[in-house]
Every structure is written in structure tokens, then in C-alpha cells.
Amino acid sequence: MVIVFETNVQTSRQANLVIQELITCYPELKINFDLEDCDKILRIEGEEIKAVDISAAVQVLGYNCKELPY
């Protein structure tokens, strides 16, 4: 399963911070950013993913995070 989110993360440093936090909470997931995309895409891949939990975890760090429709 893959879920894609639109974020307001701007730099690779910010992206790495978010990735490290998410990996701490969800070590079984594959997580990456596409900061070249206009939506600053956060892509999460794994067996069981709850978009609301991912979005909430990113928002706690101070960034917007909205699931994009398929």
C-alpha cells in the first residue's frame, strides 16, 4: 500500500527531520519526500498505514500534511 501526502516541507533538512520522526514511530514503513514536486510530496509505503496517524504525526512537528486522492 502506498499513500501520498501534500506537505509544506521546504528543505531536505526539514524532510529528514520528518522522516526520522516517522521512522521512530513506524519503523516498518518506507518513507521518502519529493521536494521537487510542487506539492512537496511525502510518500509512505507499507502493509498497514493509517493516513490520519501519519498526518497527525507530521502536523505535531509543525508542518501541513494532507493525504492526496488516488
Backbone as XML, in Angstrom:
<?xml version="1.0"?>
<chain id="A" units="angstrom">
  <residue number="1" name="MET">
    <atom name="N" x="0.837" y="-1.172" z="0.000"/>
    <atom name="CA" x="0.000" y="0.000" z="0.000"/>
    <atom name="C" x="0.888" y="1.244" z="0.000"/>
  </residue>
  <residue number="2" name="VAL">
    <atom name="N" x="0.523" y="2.222" z="-0.796"/>
    <atom name="CA" x="1.256" y="3.492" z="-0.856"/>
    <atom name="C" x="0.257" y="4.627" z="-0.639"/>
  </residue>
  <residue number="3" name="ILE">
    <atom name="N" x="0.614" y="5.545" z="0.233"/>
    <atom name="CA" x="-0.201" y="6.741" z="0.450"/>
    <atom name="C" x="0.693" y="7.954" z="0.188"/>
  </residue>
  <residue number="4" name="VAL">
    <atom name="N" x="0.128" y="8.940" z="-0.493"/>
    <atom name="CA" x="0.859" y="10.145" z="-0.870"/>
    <atom name="C" x="0.211" y="11.342" z="-0.186"/>
  </residue>
  <residue number="5" name="PHE">
    <atom name="N" x="1.059" y="12.197" z="0.368"/>
    <atom name="CA" x="0.594" y="13.380" z="1.082"/>
    <atom name="C" x="1.189" y="14.642" z="0.472"/>
  </residue>
  <residue number="6" name="GLU">
    <atom name="N" x="0.412" y="15.704" z="0.488"/>
    <atom name="CA" x="0.902" y="17.040" z="0.152"/>
    <atom name="C" x="1.371" y="17.675" z="1.455"/>
  </residue>
  <residue number="7" name="THR">
    <atom name="N" x="2.557" y="18.280" z="1.443"/>
    <atom name="CA" x="3.081" y="18.922" z="2.657"/>
    <atom name="C" x="3.580" y="20.327" z="2.333"/>
  </residue>
  <residue number="8" name="ASN">
    <atom name="N" x="3.996" y="21.020" z="3.371"/>
    <atom name="CA" x="4.649" y="22.317" z="3.175"/>
    <atom name="C" x="6.120" y="22.261" z="3.603"/>
  </residue>
  <residue number="9" name="VAL">
    <atom name="N" x="6.677" y="21.058" z="3.647"/>
    <atom name="CA" x="8.103" y="20.877" z="3.949"/>
    <atom name="C" x="8.897" y="21.459" z="2.779"/>
  </residue>
  <residue number="10" name="GLN">
    <atom name="N" x="9.888" y="22.304" z="3.071"/>
    <atom name="CA" x="10.597" y="23.020" z="2.009"/>
    <atom name="C" x="12.025" y="22.546" z="1.765"/>
  </residue>
  <residue number="11" name="THR">
    <atom name="N" x="12.702" y="22.109" z="2.805"/>
    <atom name="CA" x="14.124" y="21.798" z="2.664"/>
    <atom name="C" x="14.406" y="20.332" z="2.969"/>
  </residue>
  <residue number="12" name="SER">
    <atom name="N" x="15.548" y="19.860" z="2.513"/>
    <atom name="CA" x="15.932" y="18.476" z="2.800"/>
    <atom name="C" x="16.169" y="18.285" z="4.296"/>
  </residue>
  <residue number="13" name="ARG">
    <atom name="N" x="16.625" y="19.313" z="4.971"/>
    <atom name="CA" x="16.806" y="19.217" z="6.430"/>
    <atom name="C" x="15.460" y="18.994" z="7.125"/>
  </residue>
  <residue number="14" name="GLN">
    <atom name="N" x="14.448" y="19.753" z="6.726"/>
    <atom name="CA" x="13.120" y="19.571" z="7.295"/>
    <atom name="C" x="12.587" y="18.174" z="6.962"/>
  </residue>
  <residue number="15" name="ALA">
    <atom name="N" x="12.786" y="17.752" z="5.723"/>
    <atom name="CA" x="12.316" y="16.431" z="5.294"/>
    <atom name="C" x="12.982" y="15.335" z="6.113"/>
  </residue>
  <residue number="16" name="ASN">
    <atom name="N" x="14.285" y="15.458" z="6.333"/>
    <atom name="CA" x="14.988" y="14.448" z="7.124"/>
    <atom name="C" x="14.486" y="14.390" z="8.562"/>
  </residue>
  <residue number="17" name="LEU">
    <atom name="N" x="14.161" y="15.537" z="9.129"/>
    <atom name="CA" x="13.591" y="15.588" z="10.476"/>
    <atom name="C" x="12.269" y="14.825" z="10.527"/>
  </residue>
  <residue number="18" name="VAL">
    <atom name="N" x="11.409" y="15.096" z="9.557"/>
    <atom name="CA" x="10.108" y="14.418" z="9.494"/>
    <atom name="C" x="10.300" y="12.917" z="9.298"/>
  </residue>
  <residue number="19" name="ILE">
    <atom name="N" x="11.174" y="12.544" z="8.383"/>
    <atom name="CA" x="11.422" y="11.122" z="8.118"/>
    <atom name="C" x="11.927" y="10.421" z="9.380"/>
  </residue>
  <residue number="20" name="GLN">
    <atom name="N" x="12.873" y="11.021" z="10.075"/>
    <atom name="CA" x="13.417" y="10.400" z="11.291"/>
    <atom name="C" x="12.332" y="10.216" z="12.358"/>
  </residue>
  <residue number="21" name="GLU">
    <atom name="N" x="11.487" y="11.202" z="12.510"/>
    <atom name="CA" x="10.400" y="11.099" z="13.491"/>
    <atom name="C" x="9.428" y="9.987" z="13.101"/>
  </residue>
  <residue number="22" name="LEU">
    <atom name="N" x="9.068" y="9.941" z="11.825"/>
    <atom name="CA" x="8.135" y="8.907" z="11.373"/>
    <atom name="C" x="8.739" y="7.510" z="11.480"/>
  </residue>
  <residue number="23" name="ILE">
    <atom name="N" x="10.022" y="7.381" z="11.162"/>
    <atom name="CA" x="10.683" y="6.076" z="11.267"/>
    <atom name="C" x="10.733" y="5.622" z="12.721"/>
  </residue>
  <residue number="24" name="THR">
    <atom name="N" x="10.914" y="6.564" z="13.637"/>
    <atom name="CA" x="10.899" y="6.220" z="15.057"/>
    <atom name="C" x="9.549" y="5.637" z="15.458"/>
  </residue>
  <residue number="25" name="CYS">
    <atom name="N" x="8.480" y="6.239" z="14.968"/>
    <atom name="CA" x="7.126" y="5.784" z="15.301"/>
    <atom name="C" x="6.684" y="4.580" z="14.468"/>
  </residue>
  <residue number="26" name="TYR">
    <atom name="N" x="7.142" y="4.522" z="13.229"/>
    <atom name="CA" x="6.701" y="3.492" z="12.283"/>
    <atom name="C" x="7.902" y="2.893" z="11.552"/>
  </residue>
  <residue number="27" name="PRO">
    <atom name="N" x="8.715" y="2.093" z="12.240"/>
    <atom name="CA" x="9.956" y="1.587" z="11.632"/>
    <atom name="C" x="9.738" y="0.650" z="10.451"/>
  </residue>
  <residue number="28" name="GLU">
    <atom name="N" x="8.545" y="0.109" z="10.314"/>
    <atom name="CA" x="8.268" y="-0.844" z="9.234"/>
    <atom name="C" x="7.912" y="-0.167" z="7.908"/>
  </residue>
  <residue number="29" name="LEU">
    <atom name="N" x="7.746" y="1.143" z="7.905"/>
    <atom name="CA" x="7.331" y="1.855" z="6.703"/>
    <atom name="C" x="8.524" y="2.359" z="5.895"/>
  </residue>
  <residue number="30" name="LYS">
    <atom name="N" x="8.338" y="2.441" z="4.580"/>
    <atom name="CA" x="9.297" y="3.105" z="3.700"/>
    <atom name="C" x="8.782" y="4.531" z="3.513"/>
  </residue>
  <residue number="31" name="ILE">
    <atom name="N" x="9.649" y="5.503" z="3.746"/>
    <atom name="CA" x="9.226" y="6.906" z="3.764"/>
    <atom name="C" x="10.196" y="7.731" z="2.934"/>
  </residue>
  <residue number="32" name="ASN">
    <atom name="N" x="9.653" y="8.576" z="2.043"/>
    <atom name="CA" x="10.519" y="9.495" z="1.310"/>
    <atom name="C" x="9.750" y="10.736" z="0.883"/>
  </residue>
  <residue number="33" name="PHE">
    <atom name="N" x="10.503" y="11.761" z="0.526"/>
    <atom name="CA" x="9.942" y="13.024" z="0.064"/>
    <atom name="C" x="10.334" y="13.263" z="-1.381"/>
  </residue>
  <residue number="34" name="ASP">
    <atom name="N" x="9.485" y="13.986" z="-2.095"/>
    <atom name="CA" x="9.822" y="14.538" z="-3.405"/>
    <atom name="C" x="9.643" y="16.044" z="-3.282"/>
  </residue>
  <residue number="35" name="LEU">
    <atom name="N" x="10.712" y="16.719" z="-2.898"/>
    <atom name="CA" x="10.646" y="18.164" z="-2.698"/>
    <atom name="C" x="10.665" y="18.935" z="-4.007"/>
  </residue>
  <residue number="36" name="GLU">
    <atom name="N" x="10.961" y="18.259" z="-5.115"/>
    <atom name="CA" x="10.939" y="18.896" z="-6.428"/>
    <atom name="C" x="9.505" y="19.093" z="-6.911"/>
  </residue>
  <residue number="37" name="ASP">
    <atom name="N" x="8.599" y="18.268" z="-6.430"/>
    <atom name="CA" x="7.190" y="18.366" z="-6.803"/>
    <atom name="C" x="6.588" y="19.615" z="-6.155"/>
  </residue>
  <residue number="38" name="CYS">
    <atom name="N" x="5.669" y="20.267" z="-6.843"/>
    <atom name="CA" x="5.065" y="21.495" z="-6.307"/>
    <atom name="C" x="4.278" y="21.240" z="-5.020"/>
  </residue>
  <residue number="39" name="ASP">
    <atom name="N" x="3.836" y="19.994" z="-4.800"/>
    <atom name="CA" x="3.086" y="19.650" z="-3.596"/>
    <atom name="C" x="3.982" y="19.141" z="-2.465"/>
  </residue>
  <residue number="40" name="LYS">
    <atom name="N" x="5.311" y="19.153" z="-2.678"/>
    <atom name="CA" x="6.264" y="18.700" z="-1.648"/>
    <atom name="C" x="5.819" y="17.345" z="-1.085"/>
  </residue>
  <residue number="41" name="ILE">
    <atom name="N" x="5.772" y="16.375" z="-1.964"/>
    <atom name="CA" x="5.176" y="15.064" z="-1.716"/>
    <atom name="C" x="5.914" y="14.265" z="-0.644"/>
  </residue>
  <residue number="42" name="LEU">
    <atom name="N" x="5.126" y="13.734" z="0.286"/>
    <atom name="CA" x="5.592" y="12.743" z="1.252"/>
    <atom name="C" x="4.953" y="11.433" z="0.831"/>
  </residue>
  <residue number="43" name="ARG">
    <atom name="N" x="5.781" y="10.422" z="0.563"/>
    <atom name="CA" x="5.284" y="9.121" z="0.100"/>
    <atom name="C" x="5.584" y="8.082" z="1.174"/>
  </residue>
  <residue number="44" name="ILE">
    <atom name="N" x="4.538" y="7.360" z="1.580"/>
    <atom name="CA" x="4.657" y="6.335" z="2.609"/>
    <atom name="C" x="4.241" y="5.002" z="2.007"/>
  </residue>
  <residue number="45" name="GLU">
    <atom name="N" x="5.070" y="3.986" z="2.209"/>
    <atom name="CA" x="4.767" y="2.656" z="1.694"/>
    <atom name="C" x="4.885" y="1.644" z="2.826"/>
  </residue>
  <residue number="46" name="GLY">
    <atom name="N" x="3.877" y="0.751" z="2.916"/>
    <atom name="CA" x="3.905" y="-0.278" z="3.952"/>
    <atom name="C" x="2.646" y="-1.115" z="3.925"/>
  </residue>
  <residue number="47" name="GLU">
    <atom name="N" x="2.613" y="-2.105" z="4.797"/>
    <atom name="CA" x="1.477" y="-3.029" z="4.864"/>
    <atom name="C" x="0.221" y="-2.339" z="5.376"/>
  </residue>
  <residue number="48" name="GLU">
    <atom name="N" x="0.312" y="-1.787" z="6.566"/>
    <atom name="CA" x="-0.855" y="-1.126" z="7.157"/>
    <atom name="C" x="-0.486" y="0.307" z="7.501"/>
  </residue>
  <residue number="49" name="ILE">
    <atom name="N" x="-1.148" y="1.222" z="6.828"/>
    <atom name="CA" x="-0.862" y="2.641" z="7.047"/>
    <atom name="C" x="-2.179" y="3.346" z="7.360"/>
  </residue>
  <residue number="50" name="LYS">
    <atom name="N" x="-2.185" y="4.123" z="8.424"/>
    <atom name="CA" x="-3.351" y="4.956" z="8.728"/>
    <atom name="C" x="-2.977" y="6.393" z="8.403"/>
  </residue>
  <residue number="51" name="ALA">
    <atom name="N" x="-3.565" y="6.903" z="7.339"/>
    <atom name="CA" x="-3.241" y="8.248" z="6.861"/>
    <atom name="C" x="-3.443" y="9.299" z="7.946"/>
  </residue>
  <residue number="52" name="VAL">
    <atom name="N" x="-4.469" y="9.140" z="8.749"/>
    <atom name="CA" x="-4.743" y="10.120" z="9.808"/>
    <atom name="C" x="-3.606" y="10.166" z="10.821"/>
  </residue>
  <residue number="53" name="ASP">
    <atom name="N" x="-3.040" y="9.015" z="11.147"/>
    <atom name="CA" x="-1.936" y="8.960" z="12.113"/>
    <atom name="C" x="-0.679" y="9.620" z="11.549"/>
  </residue>
  <residue number="54" name="ILE">
    <atom name="N" x="-0.389" y="9.341" z="10.273"/>
    <atom name="CA" x="0.788" y="9.944" z="9.632"/>
    <atom name="C" x="0.619" y="11.456" z="9.585"/>
  </residue>
  <residue number="55" name="SER">
    <atom name="N" x="-0.536" y="11.893" z="9.132"/>
    <atom name="CA" x="-0.806" y="13.322" z="9.024"/>
    <atom name="C" x="-0.677" y="14.013" z="10.386"/>
  </residue>
  <residue number="56" name="ALA">
    <atom name="N" x="-1.227" y="13.397" z="11.417"/>
    <atom name="CA" x="-1.161" y="13.968" z="12.766"/>
    <atom name="C" x="0.281" y="14.049" z="13.261"/>
  </residue>
  <residue number="57" name="ALA">
    <atom name="N" x="1.078" y="13.005" z="13.001"/>
    <atom name="CA" x="2.472" y="12.985" z="13.443"/>
    <atom name="C" x="3.272" y="14.099" z="12.772"/>
  </residue>
  <residue number="58" name="VAL">
    <atom name="N" x="3.017" y="14.343" z="11.497"/>
    <atom name="CA" x="3.722" y="15.407" z="10.773"/>
    <atom name="C" x="3.256" y="16.776" z="11.271"/>
  </residue>
  <residue number="59" name="GLN">
    <atom name="N" x="1.984" y="16.913" z="11.536"/>
    <atom name="CA" x="1.451" y="18.190" z="11.998"/>
    <atom name="C" x="1.973" y="18.550" z="13.382"/>
  </residue>
  <residue number="60" name="VAL">
    <atom name="N" x="2.217" y="17.554" z="14.215"/>
    <atom name="CA" x="2.803" y="17.805" z="15.540"/>
    <atom name="C" x="4.181" y="18.465" z="15.389"/>
  </residue>
  <residue number="61" name="LEU">
    <atom name="N" x="4.875" y="18.143" z="14.309"/>
    <atom name="CA" x="6.189" y="18.740" z="14.046"/>
    <atom name="C" x="6.081" y="20.152" z="13.464"/>
  </residue>
  <residue number="62" name="GLY">
    <atom name="N" x="4.855" y="20.596" z="13.186"/>
    <atom name="CA" x="4.646" y="21.965" z="12.715"/>
    <atom name="C" x="4.482" y="22.110" z="11.215"/>
  </residue>
  <residue number="63" name="TYR">
    <atom name="N" x="4.250" y="20.997" z="10.517"/>
    <atom name="CA" x="4.092" y="21.044" z="9.055"/>
    <atom name="C" x="2.689" y="20.623" z="8.651"/>
  </residue>
  <residue number="64" name="ASN">
    <atom name="N" x="2.236" y="21.160" z="7.530"/>
    <atom name="CA" x="0.962" y="20.721" z="6.965"/>
    <atom name="C" x="1.166" y="19.364" z="6.306"/>
  </residue>
  <residue number="65" name="CYS">
    <atom name="N" x="0.144" y="18.527" z="6.351"/>
    <atom name="CA" x="0.240" y="17.203" z="5.752"/>
    <atom name="C" x="-1.175" y="16.736" z="5.433"/>
  </residue>
  <residue number="66" name="LYS">
    <atom name="N" x="-1.467" y="16.653" z="4.132"/>
    <atom name="CA" x="-2.816" y="16.302" z="3.688"/>
    <atom name="C" x="-2.720" y="15.160" z="2.681"/>
  </residue>
  <residue number="67" name="GLU">
    <atom name="N" x="-3.485" y="14.099" z="2.928"/>
    <atom name="CA" x="-3.489" y="12.959" z="2.014"/>
    <atom name="C" x="-4.045" y="13.394" z="0.660"/>
  </residue>
  <residue number="68" name="LEU">
    <atom name="N" x="-3.374" y="12.981" z="-0.410"/>
    <atom name="CA" x="-3.853" y="13.276" z="-1.753"/>
    <atom name="C" x="-4.688" y="12.085" z="-2.251"/>
  </residue>
  <residue number="69" name="PRO">
    <atom name="N" x="-5.775" y="12.369" z="-2.973"/>
    <atom name="CA" x="-6.598" y="11.281" z="-3.515"/>
    <atom name="C" x="-5.828" y="10.500" z="-4.573"/>
  </residue>
  <residue number="70" name="TYR">
    <atom name="N" x="-6.235" y="9.273" z="-4.774"/>
    <atom name="CA" x="-5.557" y="8.401" z="-5.751"/>
    <atom name="C" x="-5.746" y="8.885" z="-7.156"/>
  </residue>
</chain>
